[in-house]
Amino acid sequence: MRIIRADEAAALIGDGWTIATGGFVGAGHPEALTSAIERRFLATALPRDLTLVYAAGQGDRQSRGAGHFAHEGLIRKVIGGHWGAAPRLGQLAVEERIEAHNWPQGVISQLYRAIAGAKPGVITRIGLHTFVDPRHDGACLNRRAGKSAIEVVSLGGREYLFYPAFPIHCALLRGTTADLRGNISAEEEALHHDMLAMAQAARNSGGIVIVQVKRLTEAGTLDPNLVRIPGILVDYVVLCDDPAQHWQTYGEEYNPAYTGAIREPEISFRPAPLDIRKVIQRRAFLELARLDNPVANLGTGIPAGVGQVAREEGETNFTLTVEAGPIGGTPATFLSFGAATNPEAIVDQAAQFDFYDGGGLDISFLGLAEADVEGNVNVSRFGERIAGVGGFINISQTARHIVFMGTFTTGGLEVAAGDGRLAILREGSKPKIVERVGHLSFNGPYVASLGSEVLYVTERAVLRLIQGRLTLTEIAPGIDLARDVLAHMPPGVVVAPDLALMDARIFRDGPMRG
């Protein structure tokens, strides 16, 4: 193991290499390393034609994280789980300047272990009958991606998808402390993500492992139970000399409640104001509250706030999880999404997806960007804007109850909630329920055939997937059915004969309990 500077690490990267980067949004991402690679390319036009692989989205929706690779010539190909965090990469894909592939986050996470173990790849049912399926788009986001590498295979009379393994020439990772033998701990990191599996995958591919850390210590001083990457796997350690490039998340420099160093007291909690997001979160929370001690997953965006609502209501009869690895506590939001306040445990991301894929989730709360009359959902691509699926497909194809959450329309929508009613102040310019989704992230009829209950929650209407059709079951008090709901949906959506009003408590300030 050698200790080098970030610019020296960037100089090690060769043309045509496959690079795997760690992190979840900003947690665990080696910002000093990826920014150094960008600086080298801008100064020398080297390295060239890299293949970038990452599981979770990494970036701040501007230029950090995977966005450092967003230069034509630097990148030839991307296999990514979520693209929305690095929009400049998405722009390169739209402009056909790179080969763009969007594999499910959990599959990529598990693929690192397959590569490490010299297995041919990952065989799973995750992705069947979505755009990932080679009978649809094969996870290809543009023409330049060419033929899909994913295959449909049959085992024991059942269909699966096969995602092939490939060598990784370099893993770029981040920890907190390195000892002088290269052992890496992560005591101030919010997550462990896939750091061990990625290091093993690169090492066993004949590649190199570079780890960014905050501090060094003498060999033999780290608690072996806290070592996340053994020194036998680490080739180079970069001591980050810019604290801004080693924040715990892109939103917070360091929050000890994310690591268990402290337990944040309830006196520190501040409920969110009653706005459109909270209205949606409250109605979704009622689905959580009706189940008996469920294990739940919260997705990014509006769904992440269900944990804040649960905390305000004082409810504890459930366990919240995030695909990044936290179990228990209250999931963080926005640029700290992936972490959790006061978690009970933090497991590796691949292990979390093992649990999810096997049916361990009682309920999941996911984003709703676009849905159609058959209950299909699109969260991954909207014309020339690429968001990617992240862990959405893993979760939506395996949870017993699925709650999609989003506004009913978008583009200038303004509402007011109070006194148990909802008022539309300004209608959005674009309906979210359409005749046919533009990208098949979720196949409603297929998932319903697996026995899952599917719900669609908006600020003014609740719909369910019943017998293969989107069915309107609730509307908000104060809303006109014809003007505010039916006028913004295509023909084919069924109105339930027992159409009900949403719980008035959702639209009043203060906790709903009582």
C-alpha positions in Angstrom: 0.0 0.0 0.0 1.2 3.5 -0.9 0.0 6.9 0.4 -0.3 9.3 -2.6 -2.0 12.6 -3.5 -5.3 12.8 -5.4 -3.6 14.0 -8.5 -1.1 11.1 -8.4 -4.0 8.7 -8.1 -5.7 10.3 -11.1 -2.5 9.8 -13.1 -2.7 6.0 -12.5 -6.0 5.7 -14.5 -5.3 4.2 -18.0 -7.2 4.6 -21.2 -10.1 2.3 -21.8 -10.3 1.2 -18.1 -13.5 0.2 -16.4 -13.8 2.4 -13.3 -16.3 1.6 -10.4 -17.0 4.5 -8.0 -18.5 4.1 -4.6 -21.1 6.2 -2.8 -24.8 7.0 -2.5 -25.7 10.5 -3.6 -22.8 12.1 -1.7 -22.3 9.7 1.2 -19.2 7.6 0.7 -18.3 9.1 -2.7 -14.6 9.9 -3.1 -15.0 13.4 -4.3 -11.3 14.3 -4.1 -10.5 11.4 -6.5 -13.2 11.9 -9.1 -12.6 15.7 -9.2 -8.8 15.0 -9.7 -9.6 12.7 -12.6 -11.7 15.5 -14.2 -8.9 18.0 -13.7 -6.4 15.7 -15.3 -8.6 15.2 -18.3 -9.3 18.9 -18.8 -5.6 19.6 -18.6 -4.2 16.8 -20.7 -7.2 15.1 -22.5 -6.2 11.9 -20.5 -7.4 9.3 -19.6 -9.8 8.5 -22.5 -12.6 6.1 -23.3 -13.4 5.0 -19.7 -16.3 2.8 -18.8 -17.9 4.1 -15.6 -19.9 1.8 -13.4 -21.9 2.8 -10.3 -24.8 1.3 -8.4 -26.5 4.2 -6.6 -26.8 7.7 -8.0 -23.8 9.8 -7.1 -24.0 13.5 -7.4 -25.7 16.7 -6.3 -27.8 17.1 -9.4 -25.2 19.6 -10.7 -21.5 18.8 -11.2 -20.2 16.8 -8.2 -20.0 13.0 -7.9 -20.3 11.1 -11.2 -20.8 14.4 -12.9 -17.0 14.8 -12.8 -16.8 12.2 -15.6 -19.3 14.0 -17.9 -16.9 14.9 -20.7 -16.9 13.5 -24.2 -13.7 11.6 -24.7 -13.2 10.9 -21.0 -16.1 8.5 -21.0 -17.1 6.0 -23.6 -19.7 4.0 -21.7 -21.7 4.2 -18.5 -23.5 1.4 -16.7 -25.4 3.2 -13.9 -28.2 2.6 -11.5 -29.5 6.1 -11.1 -28.7 9.0 -13.5 -30.6 11.9 -12.1 -27.9 12.9 -9.6 -25.5 13.6 -12.5 -27.5 15.3 -15.2 -24.5 16.2 -17.3 -24.0 12.4 -17.9 -27.6 12.2 -18.9 -27.1 15.0 -21.4 -24.1 13.1 -23.0 -26.4 10.1 -23.3 -29.2 12.1 -24.9 -26.8 13.6 -27.4 -25.5 10.1 -28.3 -22.0 11.0 -27.3 -21.6 8.0 -24.9 -23.0 4.5 -24.6 -25.7 4.7 -21.9 -27.0 1.7 -19.9 -29.4 1.8 -16.9 -29.2 -1.4 -14.9 -31.2 -1.8 -11.6 -29.2 -0.5 -8.7 -29.5 -3.7 -6.7 -28.3 -5.8 -9.6 -25.2 -3.7 -10.0 -24.6 -3.9 -6.2 -24.9 -7.7 -6.3 -22.8 -7.8 -9.5 -19.8 -6.6 -7.6 -19.9 -9.7 -5.5 -20.3 -11.9 -8.5 -17.2 -10.3 -10.1 -15.3 -10.7 -6.9 -16.2 -14.4 -6.8 -15.4 -15.0 -10.5 -19.0 -15.9 -11.2 -20.5 -15.3 -14.7 -22.9 -12.7 -13.5 -26.2 -12.2 -11.7 -29.3 -14.2 -12.6 -32.5 -12.7 -11.2 -36.1 -12.0 -12.0 -35.5 -8.3 -11.3 -36.2 -6.3 -14.4 -38.5 -8.7 -16.2 -41.2 -7.0 -18.3 -39.7 -3.5 -17.8 -37.5 -1.4 -20.1 -34.6 -3.4 -18.7 -35.9 -6.6 -20.3 -34.1 -7.2 -23.7 -37.6 -7.8 -25.2 -38.1 -4.1 -24.5 -35.1 -1.8 -24.5 -32.6 -4.1 -22.7 -31.7 -1.3 -20.3 -30.2 0.7 -23.2 -30.9 4.5 -23.0 -29.7 5.5 -26.5 -28.9 4.1 -29.9 -25.2 4.3 -29.3 -25.5 1.7 -26.5 -26.0 -0.9 -29.2 -27.2 -4.4 -28.4 -28.1 -5.1 -24.9 -25.8 -7.4 -22.8 -28.7 -8.6 -20.7 -30.2 -12.0 -21.7 -33.5 -13.8 -20.9 -32.7 -17.3 -19.6 -34.9 -20.1 -18.4 -34.2 -22.2 -15.3 -36.6 -24.8 -13.9 -39.3 -23.6 -16.3 -39.1 -20.0 -15.0 -37.8 -16.9 -16.8 -34.9 -14.9 -15.4 -32.6 -12.1 -16.6 -28.9 -12.7 -16.8 -26.6 -9.7 -16.2 -23.0 -10.6 -17.2 -20.0 -9.9 -15.1 -17.0 -7.9 -16.5 -13.5 -7.0 -15.1 -13.1 -3.8 -13.1 -9.7 -2.2 -13.6 -10.0 0.3 -10.7 -12.3 0.9 -7.8 -12.5 4.4 -6.3 -13.7 4.2 -2.7 -13.9 6.3 0.5 -13.4 5.5 4.1 -12.7 7.5 7.3 -9.4 6.2 8.6 -6.6 4.2 7.1 -3.8 2.5 9.0 -0.3 2.2 7.6 -1.1 -1.3 6.3 -4.0 0.0 4.3 -6.8 -1.2 6.5 -9.8 1.1 6.1 -12.5 1.9 8.7 -15.6 3.9 8.1 -16.6 5.2 11.6 -17.7 8.7 10.4 -19.3 7.5 7.1 -23.1 7.3 7.0 -23.0 4.1 4.9 -20.9 1.1 4.0 -22.6 0.8 0.5 -20.5 -1.7 -1.6 -17.0 -0.8 -0.5 -15.8 -4.3 0.4 -17.3 -6.1 -2.6 -16.0 -3.4 -5.0 -12.5 -3.7 -3.6 -12.6 -7.5 -3.9 -14.0 -7.2 -7.4 -11.2 -4.9 -8.6 -8.5 -6.8 -6.8 -9.7 -10.2 -8.3 -10.0 -8.6 -11.7 -6.3 -7.7 -11.6 -7.1 -4.1 -11.1 -6.3 -1.5 -8.4 -8.1 -0.1 -5.4 -7.7 3.5 -4.4 -9.3 4.7 -1.2 -9.8 8.3 -0.1 -9.7 8.9 3.7 -9.8 11.7 6.3 -7.0 10.5 8.5 -4.1 8.0 9.0 -3.2 6.0 12.0 -0.5 3.5 13.0 -0.8 -0.1 11.9 -2.5 -2.3 14.5 -4.5 0.5 16.1 -7.9 0.0 14.3 -10.5 -2.3 15.9 -10.6 -5.2 13.4 -14.4 -5.3 13.8 -14.5 -1.7 12.4 -12.3 -2.4 9.3 -14.6 -2.3 6.3 -11.8 -2.9 3.7 -8.9 -5.1 4.7 -5.4 -3.7 3.7 -4.7 -6.8 1.5 -7.2 -5.3 -1.0 -5.9 -1.7 -1.0 -3.2 -0.5 -3.3 -3.3 3.3 -2.7 -4.6 5.6 0.0 -5.3 9.2 -0.6 -5.4 11.5 2.4 -8.0 14.1 1.5 -6.5 17.6 2.2 -9.7 19.5 1.5 -12.4 18.9 4.1 -15.1 20.2 1.7 -14.3 17.1 -0.5 -15.0 14.7 2.4 -18.3 15.8 3.8 -20.3 13.0 5.3 -23.1 13.8 2.7 -23.4 16.5 0.1 -25.9 18.2 2.6 -24.0 17.9 5.9 -20.4 18.1 6.9 -20.9 15.5 9.7 -24.0 14.3 11.6 -23.1 11.9 14.4 -26.7 10.7 14.6 -26.2 9.0 11.2 -23.4 6.8 12.6 -24.7 6.0 16.1 -22.1 8.2 17.7 -25.0 10.0 19.3 -28.8 9.5 19.5 -30.6 12.6 18.4 -33.2 13.5 21.0 -36.8 14.2 20.1 -36.5 17.8 21.3 -34.3 18.4 18.2 -37.0 17.3 15.8 -38.9 20.0 13.8 -42.0 19.0 11.9 -42.2 20.2 8.3 -44.9 22.8 7.4 -48.2 21.7 5.9 -47.5 21.9 2.1 -48.3 19.8 -0.9 -45.4 17.3 -0.2 -46.6 16.8 3.4 -50.2 16.2 2.3 -49.0 13.4 0.0 -46.7 12.0 2.7 -49.5 12.0 5.3 -51.9 10.1 3.1 -49.2 7.6 2.4 -48.3 7.3 6.0 -51.8 6.1 6.8 -51.0 3.0 4.7 -48.0 2.3 6.9 -50.0 2.8 10.1 -52.6 0.3 9.1 -50.1 -2.6 8.9 -49.0 -4.7 11.8 -45.3 -3.9 12.6 -44.2 -3.7 8.9 -40.7 -3.4 7.5 -40.8 -0.5 5.0 -38.6 1.1 2.4 -38.6 4.8 1.6 -37.5 6.0 -1.8 -36.0 9.3 -2.7 -37.9 12.6 -3.1 -41.4 12.9 -1.6 -41.4 9.3 -0.3 -38.4 10.0 1.9 -40.5 12.4 4.0 -42.8 9.7 5.2 -40.3 9.1 8.0 -40.6 12.7 9.1 -44.4 12.4 9.2 -44.1 9.2 11.2 -41.8 10.8 13.7 -44.2 13.8 14.1 -47.1 11.4 14.7 -45.1 9.5 17.4 -45.7 6.2 15.7 -43.1 3.4 16.3 -45.0 0.2 15.1 -42.8 -0.2 12.0 -39.2 -0.3 10.9 -38.1 2.0 8.1 -35.2 1.1 5.8 -33.3 2.7 2.9 -31.7 0.6 0.1 -28.3 2.2 1.0 -28.1 0.0 4.1 -29.7 1.8 7.2 -32.3 -0.2 9.1 -34.4 1.6 11.6 -34.4 5.3 12.6 -35.7 8.1 10.4 -34.3 8.2 6.8 -32.7 11.5 5.8 -33.9 13.6 2.9 -32.6 15.7 0.0 -28.8 15.7 -0.3 -28.4 13.5 2.7 -30.8 10.8 1.4 -29.4 7.4 2.0 -28.5 8.1 5.6 -30.8 7.7 8.6 -31.0 9.4 11.9 -30.7 7.0 14.9 -30.4 3.8 12.8 -30.5 0.5 14.6 -28.2 -1.1 12.1 -26.3 -0.3 8.9 -25.7 -3.2 6.5 -24.0 -3.4 3.1 -26.1 -2.3 0.2 -26.0 -5.7 -1.6 -27.2 -7.4 1.6 -30.1 -4.9 1.8 -31.1 -5.7 -1.7 -30.8 -9.5 -1.0 -33.5 -8.9 1.7 -35.6 -6.7 -0.6 -35.3 -9.0 -3.6 -36.3 -12.0 -1.5 -39.6 -10.4 -0.5 -38.6 -9.0 2.9 -40.4 -5.7 2.4 -44.0 -5.5 3.7 -44.5 -2.0 2.1 -42.5 0.4 0.0 -43.0 4.1 -0.8 -41.8 5.2 -4.2 -41.9 8.2 -6.5 -44.7 8.7 -9.0 -43.5 10.7 -12.0 -45.9 9.3 -14.6 -48.6 6.6 -14.6 -51.0 5.2 -17.1 -54.4 3.6 -17.2 -53.0 0.1 -16.8 -51.1 1.1 -13.7 -47.6 1.2 -15.4 -45.2 3.8 -13.9 -42.3 5.8 -15.4 -39.7 7.3 -13.2 -36.7 6.7 -15.4 -36.9 8.8 -18.6 -38.9 11.7 -19.8 -38.1 12.7 -23.4 -34.6 14.1 -23.3 -34.3 14.0 -19.5 -32.8 10.8 -18.1 -33.4 10.1 -14.4 -32.7 6.3 -14.3 -34.4 3.8 -12.0 -31.9 3.3 -9.1 -33.4 0.7 -6.8 -36.9 1.3 -8.0 -37.3 -1.9 -10.0 -35.8 -4.1 -7.3 -38.2 -2.6 -4.8 -41.4 -2.3 -6.8 -41.2 -5.8 -8.1 -40.8 -7.5 -4.7 -42.6 -5.5 -1.9 -46.0 -6.8 -0.8 -47.6 -3.3 -0.8 -46.4 -0.6 -3.1 -47.4 3.0 -2.6 -46.4 5.4 -5.4 -46.4 9.1 -4.4 -46.4 12.3 -6.4 -48.4 15.4 -7.3 -51.5 14.9 -9.6 -50.2 17.4 -12.1 -46.9 19.2 -12.6 -45.7 22.4 -14.1 -46.7 25.4 -11.9 -49.2 23.5 -9.6 -50.1 25.5 -6.4 -52.4 24.2 -3.7 -53.5 25.3 -0.2 -54.4 22.9 2.6 -56.3 23.9 5.8 -59.4 23.3 7.8 -59.6 19.7 6.6 -59.9 20.7 2.9 -57.7 21.2 -0.2 -57.9 24.0 -2.7 -56.3 24.2 -6.1 -54.9 27.7 -6.4 -53.2 27.1 -9.8 -53.5 24.0 -11.9 -50.3 22.3 -13.2 -49.8 22.4 -16.9 -49.0 18.7 -17.3 -51.0 15.8 -16.0 -49.1 12.9 -14.5 -51.7 10.2 -15.4 -51.4 9.5 -19.1 -52.8 7.1 -21.6 -49.4 5.3 -21.9 -46.2 5.9 -20.0 -43.1 7.0 -22.0 -40.7 4.5 -20.3 -41.7 1.3 -18.6 -40.1 1.4 -15.2 -42.9 -0.5 -13.5 -45.2 -3.0 -15.3 -48.4 -2.7 -13.3 -50.2 -5.8 -14.7 -47.1 -8.0 -14.2 -46.5 -6.9 -10.6 -50.2 -7.2 -9.8 -50.1 -10.8 -11.1 -47.4 -11.5 -8.4 -49.9 -10.7 -5.7 -48.7 -7.2 -4.7 -51.2 -4.4 -3.7 -50.5 -1.2 -5.6 -51.6 2.2 -4.6 -51.1 5.7 -6.2 -51.3 8.6 -3.8 -51.5 12.3 -4.9 -52.5 15.4 -3.0 -56.1 15.3 -4.4 -56.7 11.7 -5.4 -55.9 8.2 -4.4 -56.0 5.4 -7.0 -55.6 1.6 -6.8 -54.7 -1.0 -9.4 -57.8 -3.2 -9.5 -58.2 -6.0 -12.1 -55.5 -4.4 -14.3 -57.0 -0.9 -14.4 -56.2 2.3 -12.6 -59.2 2.9 -10.3 -60.0 6.2 -8.5 -61.0 5.3 -4.9 -60.6 8.6 -3.0 -60.6 12.4 -3.6 -59.7 15.2 -1.2 -62.3 17.2 0.6 -62.9 20.5 -1.3 -62.0 19.0 -4.7 -64.5 18.9 -7.5 -64.4 15.4 -9.1 -65.1 16.5 -12.7 -63.1 19.7 -12.8 -60.1 18.9 -10.6 -59.7 15.1 -11.2 -61.4 13.6 -14.2 -60.6 16.5 -16.5 -56.9 15.7 -16.0 -57.0 12.0 -16.6 -57.3 10.0 -19.9 -60.3 7.8 -20.7 -59.9 4.4 -19.2 -59.4 5.2 -15.6 -62.2 3.6 -13.6 -64.1 5.6 -10.9 -65.0 3.3 -7.9 -68.7 3.2 -7.2 -67.9 3.7 -3.5 -65.7 6.7 -4.1 -64.6 8.1 -0.7 -63.2 11.3 0.7 -59.6 11.3 1.9 -59.2 11.6 5.7 -59.8 15.3 6.6 -57.0 15.1 9.2 -54.5 15.1 6.4 -55.4 18.7 5.5 -55.2 20.2 9.0 -52.1 21.6 10.6 -50.7 19.8 13.6 -50.4 16.0 14.2 -53.1 13.8 12.8 -53.3 11.5 15.9 -56.1 11.9 18.3 
